[in-house]
């Protein structure tokens, strides 16, 4: 059993360590030329900024980890996988790796985890009972780790967005882990949240450093791992939906990006300005307001995940209905609507007294 005081201390250690180490990472990034330059219309910043800030998040997590010293049979493999992911991110921030090489690093990291036995191996189906996934479980686990890593990476387009969304997702996982008494998940979540909060001091708009792929890939990996250690371990059918709800925004944005680029006959790795955060800015919201709006959606989905995780069947169905409406609203913001109609968004505008501009 944990004590509140040790969780608070672990949070402070991770947060303060990240606060202290980030300025040094900024200097290191500049020295290694891991710098993000505003070389196209997709970039929101006007001057070059150091990237690779995720290394500071990783060091903050490591400091909190050393203090708490959690114990789990697969933790050594989890640490090795995290190191592989961090190295992949660092190399990409410095050398701008091709997509295939980044994917290879992500898969390698996932394979290390799977080889330790940490696998989504079974699921309990209503009216059927427990279904063992066997070989498919290995494929599903690798896919989940790679998908979560790329989801956070793709949403990392505005100052403080990826770090904030990750912290919110991890906070909802933390609440569920506290309810279910999953000590390892509680420990890992609290130090990850602490590091994200510490990094946001430098990363929130106007940012002084970007987390880069180093941070985005690591945070996506970390969220995938803690969800496997906690949420998936319930093995109930509906519990498989919970991690998806937690990451609803980045997952939706990723799926939208893949479909959009396929329709336009572009490579999946092609960067564009059609992500949800860019669409909000196109609607007239400021940089900071766009980030805060997505924070709000993330908090909503995190809360829904907590309710869904411990709800009865009827409540779960009601929650799913509310979530579907929220996703429809996000789809309207992203411009994915039929006949150019946005019923929910237009309804909200009418409620707050904002008229939609008519096109000539």
N, C-alpha and C positions, 0 to 999 in steps of 0.2 A: 504494500500500500504506500502511496505517495503522501507527502506532506505539502500543504499549500506553500509554506515558506521555501521549500527547496525548489518548487516550480517557479516561484517569483525570483529566486536567486539565479536559477538557470536562465530565465528570460532576460534578466538584467545583464548577466555575463555575456550572453550571445549578442544582445543589443549594443552594449558598450564596446565590446570587442570589435564589432563591425564599424561602429562610429569611429573608433580610434584607428583602425587599420585602413579604412577606405582612402584617406588622403595619401597614404603610401602607395596604395594600389593605383591611384590616379597618376602618380609620378612614374610608377613602373610601366603602366600602360602607354604613357607618352614615350618613354624610353624604348619600349619594344615596338613602337609605332602601331599599337592596337588602338587606333583612333577612328572614330566614325565621322566621315566627311560628308557635308551636305552637297552631294554631287548629282542629285536628281530631284524631281518634283515631289517624290514621296517623303523626303526628309523634312521634318518639321523645324529642325534647328538651323541657325544661320552660320554658325562657325564650327570648326572641328572640335569634337569632344572625346575625351578618353573613354574607351569601352572596357570590357573585361572586368567590370565591377562585381560580377558574380563571384570572383575569387574572394572578395571581402566577405560576401554572404557565406561562402563555404568555410572560411576561417572562423567566422563568428559561430557557425553551427558546430564546428570542431571544438571550439572552446567550451561551449555548453555541453557537448557530448562528453568531454573529458571530466567535467564536473559531475554529471549525473551518472555516467558509466552504466548505461542500460545493458541488460543481458538478454540475448535472444540467440537461438541456434543458428540463424542465418545472417546475423549482423556483420560478420566478417565479409561475406560475399556482398552484402549491401554496401559496405564501405568501399570495397574494390570497384564495384559497379559505379559508385558515385565518383570515384577518382577517374575512371575511364571517361565518364561523361564530362567531368571538369576539364580533362586534358583535351577532349574533342572540342569543347567550347573555346578554350584558350587558343588552340591552333586555328580555329575558324576566325576568331577575333583578330588574330595577327596576320594570317595568310589568306583569309577568305576562301576556305575550302570549297570544292565542288560539292553539290548536294549528295552525290553518291558516297563520298568519303564521310560526310557528317552522318548519313544514315548507317554506314558501316560501324561507326563509333557507337551510335545509339543501340544498334542490334547487339554489338559485342557486350555492351554494358548489361543489356537485358538477358543475354545468354549466361553471363556470369551469375546473375541472380537466380535464373531458372536452374542452373546446374547445382545450386545449393539446396534445392528442394522447395524453394519458396514459389509455389505455383498455384494458380486458381484451378483446383483439381476437381471440384464437385459443386453441384447446385441442387437444392431441394425444390422440386416442382410441385405446384398445387395438384392434388389428386393423383399424383404419380409417385412421389417419394424422391429419394436421393438418386441423382444421376451423376455418375462418375465420368468426367470429361476425358481422362486419360491423355492420349497424345494431343488432342485438340486443346486441352488445358495449357499445354506448353506454348502452343501457337498463340492462344488467347492472351497469355501472360506477356509474351514478347510484344504482341501488338499493343496491349494496354500501356506498357512502359514507353514504347516508341511514340504512340499516339499522344499520350499526356505530355511528353517532352516537347513534341512539335506544336501542340496546342498552345502551350505557354509561350513558346518561341514566336509563333505567328501573331499573338496578341500584343507582343512587346513593340508597340509602335508609337506610344506617347509617353512622356515623362511620368514615371511612377505607376504606370498601368499594370505591368506584369507583376511587380513586387507587391502592389496593393491587392490585386486580384488573388495572388497566391496566398497572401497573409489571410485574406477573408476565407478562402477555401480551406486553408489549414485550421482556421479558428472553428469552422463548423465541424471539421473532423475531430478537433480537440474536444468539443462539447460532447459529441457522440462517444468518443473514447472514454471520457470521464463517466458518462452514464453507464457504459458497458464494462467499466473497470479494466480497460486494456492499457496496462502501465507503459509498455514500450511505445505504443502509439502516442500516449500522453506526453512522454518524455521527448520523443522526436518532434512532435508537433510544436511544443512550447519553444524549443530552441530554434526551430525554423521560423516561427513567427517573430521571435526576438530579433533574428538576423535581418529579416525583411523590414521590420520597423526601423532598425538602425540604419539600414541602407537607404530607406525612403528620405531620411534627413538630407541626403545629398542628391537623391534621384527624383524627388517630387518637383513639379514645375515651379520655377525654371531649374532644370537639373544641371549638376556639375559633372556628372559621370553617368554612363549607361551601363547596365548590367551585361549587355552583349549576349552572345550565345552561351558564354561561360555561365551566366546566371540563369538564363531562360531554360536551357537544357537541364541544368542541375535542379532547379525548382520543379520543373515538370516531372523529372525522375523521382524526386523526393515525394511529391504528392502521390504519384503512382504507387510508390513503395508503402507509404503509411496507409493508403487506402487498402492495399492488399493485406497488410498486417492487421487491419482493423475491420473495415467495412465488409470486404469480401469474405472474411472469416465467419460471418454469420450464416453463409451458404444458403439462406433462404432466397427464393427467386427474386422477390422485390428488393433484397439487399444489393443485388447486382445493379439496380437502377440508381442507388444512392450516390456512388462516386461520379456517375454521369451528371446527376443533378448538381452536385458540388461544383463541377467544372463546366456547367451549362454554357456560359458565355464563350470561353475559349474553344470548347468543342463545337458549338454551333458555328462560330466564326471560321474554324478550320474546315468543317464540312462545306460551308458556303464557299470558301475560297477554292476548294478542290473542284466542286461542281462548276463554279464560275469559270475557272481556267480551262476545264475540259470543254465546256461549251464554246469558249473562245479559241479553242485549239492551241492553248498555251501549255508550257511545262508547269507541273504542279509547283515547282520551286520558283516560278516567276513572281517577282514582287509587284504589287499594285497598290492603288489607293482606294480600294473598295471595301476594306475592312470596316467593321462596325464603328470603331473610333473615328475613322476618317469621315464616315457618313454623318456622324454627329456634328463634326466640325463643318461639313458642307451645309448642314442645316442651320448654321449660324452660331453654334455654341463655341465658347472659347476653349482653348487647350485644356485648362484646368477644369472647366465645367464638364467637358466631355469625359474626362477621367472620373470625375465624381459621379456622373450619371451611371457609368459602367460599374463603379463601386456599389452604387445603390442596387443595381440589378444583381450583382454578385452576392450582396448581403441577403437579398430576397431569396435567391436560389439556395444559399447556405442555410437560411432559416427553414425553407421548405424541406431541405434534405434532412434536417434534424427532426422535424415533425414526421416526415415520411418514414424515417428509420424506426420509430417506435409507435407508429400508428396502427390502428385496426384496419382491416381490409376496406371497410366503407370509407374511413378517413383517408386512407391511401388513395382511393379512387378519386375522392374530392380534391386532394392535393394535386394529383396528376392532372385533373381538369384545369386547376388554377395555373399549373406550370405550363400547360399547352397554350393557354391564353397569353402568358408572359412571353413564351417563345414566338407566338404570332406577332406580338408587339415588337419584339426584337427584329423579326423578319421584315416588318414594315419599315422600321428604321433603316435596315440594311437595303431596302428597296426590292425585296423579293415578294412581290404581290402580283395578283392577277388583275388585268385591266386597269392598272395604275391606281387602284383604290386601296386606301389605308383606313379601314373602318375604326380600328381601336385607336390608332394615333390621332385620327381626325376627331374622334370622340373625346379624347383627353384634351385636345386643343380647345374644343368647345367648352369643356368644363372650366378650364383656366382662362377662357376668354381670348384665346389666340387664334386669329384667322389664318387659314392657309392661303398663301399667295396663289392667285390664278395665273396660269400660263397663257400668254397671248398666242 
